[in-house]
Amino acid sequence: MSDSEGHSNAKRTSPAPKFITLDEAAAMKTGTRVTFVPGIPAVYAEALKNICYVKGVPLIRVSHPHMGIDKATGNDRQARLYELTSQTGLPTMFHDEERPRNVWSEQLALAERIGAVGSPSLIPNEIELRADVFGLCSVILGEDGMVWNMRILIDTPLGRKYGYSEEASAAAPDKVAAVVSLVDRRLEEQEQRGRRYLFGNAITAADIYWATMSITVLPPPLSIMPRTRQNERTMEYFAQNSKIPVIAQALSPRIEDHQRYILTTYCETPAVLGGDPL
Ligand SMILES: N[C@@H](CCC(=O)N[C@@H](CS)C(=O)NCC(=O)O)C(=O)O
C-alpha cells in the first residue's frame, strides 16, 4: 500500500474480548489461537496481534499461563504449555492443526501466508528490501536486541531468564539507544524521500514491529494504549525507560510521529487488551 492510499483501522473487536484456556485452544482443529495475558500489552503478543490485524487474520485469544508455581497445587503453572509446545514463551500461536509457533519470524511468515486476500504484504518480495526488513526486525526482536536489553534494565524474574546481571544491565541502555538511533536514521533517510515507512514506499512488518516494540521506551497516549488494572505498573516502567538519559537523547519527534502514525492508521486503537480497564 502506498502513502497515498487510505487505510481503515475500524474497530472489529469487543472491548472485553473473551480468552479461552490453553486446553481449549489445543483441542481446537481450526482457527488461529494466540496466547495473551489479559490486560497487559506484552510487546511480542501485542505486535503479533497488530500483524494479524493488518493481515486481516481473526484471532482467538488464549490465556497465557503465568510464570511460577501455583500456590494451591504446588505445580509449575506453565507445565501444560511446556508439554504442548516444548517452550513457555508469550505469545504462542496455534493455527488449525499445524505445529505451534513461538518465534516472531515464524509467526510473521504464518500470518503473511494466511492473511486475507488484498491485505498488505508485510514481507517484501524484493529481496534487498526483504533482507533490510528482517535485518532491522532482528535487532529489535532478536537475541541481544532492543527488547531483550529493555528486559534486563532491571532485576526481575523475567530479566533473569534473559541473562540479567549487573554488568549486562549496565550495558543495556546503550544497546537500546543504539537501535532507537538506527531507526531514527532510517526514518530520516526515508523522510528525505517523502516516505513515512521504514523501507520502500509501503508498510512492512518492520513498521508494525517497531511501532509496537517502541512503546517500551516511548509509551503512547491513552487513546492508543489504554490503562488497565493489570498494565499500570508495566506502563510506568516503560515511561521510566523513556527517561534514561541515553535513551531519551535517542528518541526523536520522528520516532514518535512514526509510532503514532503506524499504530493509529494500521492497528486497532485504542488497543484492545481485555483485563480490567481503568
Ligand atoms: N520467543 C519469542 C519472544 C517472546 C518473548 O521473549 N516472550 C517473553 C515475554 S516478553 C517470554 O514469554 N519469556 C518467557 C519464556 O520464554 O518462558 C520470539 O523469539 O519471537
The ligand as an SDF file (V2000), in Angstrom:
LIG
                    3D

 20 19  0  0  0  0  0  0  0  0999 V2000
   10.0780  -16.3150   21.7630 N   0  0  0  0  0  0  0  0  0  0  0  0
    9.7120  -15.0950   21.1570 C   0  0  0  0  0  0  0  0  0  0  0  0
    9.9340  -13.9250   22.0820 C   0  0  0  0  0  0  0  0  0  0  0  0
    8.8180  -13.7900   23.0110 C   0  0  0  0  0  0  0  0  0  0  0  0
    9.3200  -13.4800   24.3710 C   0  0  0  0  0  0  0  0  0  0  0  0
   10.5040  -13.2200   24.5580 O   0  0  0  0  0  0  0  0  0  0  0  0
    8.4330  -13.5480   25.3520 N   0  0  0  0  0  0  0  0  0  0  0  0
    8.7940  -13.3380   26.7160 C   0  0  0  0  0  0  0  0  0  0  0  0
    7.9280  -12.2810   27.3360 C   0  0  0  0  0  0  0  0  0  0  0  0
    8.3410  -10.6860   26.6710 S   0  0  0  0  0  0  0  0  0  0  0  0
    8.5370  -14.6280   27.4620 C   0  0  0  0  0  0  0  0  0  0  0  0
    7.4580  -15.1340   27.4620 O   0  0  0  0  0  0  0  0  0  0  0  0
    9.5810  -15.1420   28.1000 N   0  0  0  0  0  0  0  0  0  0  0  0
    9.4850  -16.2260   28.9990 C   0  0  0  0  0  0  0  0  0  0  0  0
    9.6680  -17.5570   28.3570 C   0  0  0  0  0  0  0  0  0  0  0  0
   10.0510  -17.6310   27.1750 O   0  0  0  0  0  0  0  0  0  0  0  0
    9.4150  -18.5370   29.0470 O   0  0  0  0  0  0  0  0  0  0  0  0
   10.4770  -14.8560   19.8950 C   0  0  0  0  0  0  0  0  0  0  0  0
   11.6520  -15.1870   19.8240 O   0  0  0  0  0  0  0  0  0  0  0  0
    9.8600  -14.3440   18.9970 O   0  0  0  0  0  0  0  0  0  0  0  0
  1  2  1  0
  2  3  1  0
  2 18  1  0
  3  4  1  0
  4  5  1  0
  5  6  2  0
  5  7  1  0
  7  8  1  0
  8  9  1  0
  8 11  1  0
  9 10  1  0
 11 12  2  0
 11 13  1  0
 13 14  1  0
 14 15  1  0
 15 16  2  0
 15 17  1  0
 18 19  2  0
 18 20  1  0
M  END
$$$$
